Amino acid sequence: MPQVVTINRPDVVALIEAAAEKLTHGNKTEAVALAMKTLLEADARTSPLFGAHRGSVRTLPGVDLTRPTLETEPDAQSGRELEH
């Protein structure tokens, strides 16, 4: 069942028209739907994921999960040329 939403603020209408032209070839309804979907997905991602809160992961004493795993700097980050 379709619902109608009227937006009268000139600044909001201009934003919708600009986004519609750039993202959906002028389809304002699709541009608004895309914006709402993106906002809802961003809101859903703010909840903690596994391991994202204190106490969710247990390690052995002396293990530091924030320390780099490689003892040497990878060649890709050093800027050195590799010999082939």
PyMOL commands that set and color helices and strands:
alter all, ss='L'
color gray80, all
select helices_A, chain A and resi 10-23+28-44+75-78
alter helices_A, ss='H'
color red, helices_A
deselect
rebuild
show_as cartoon
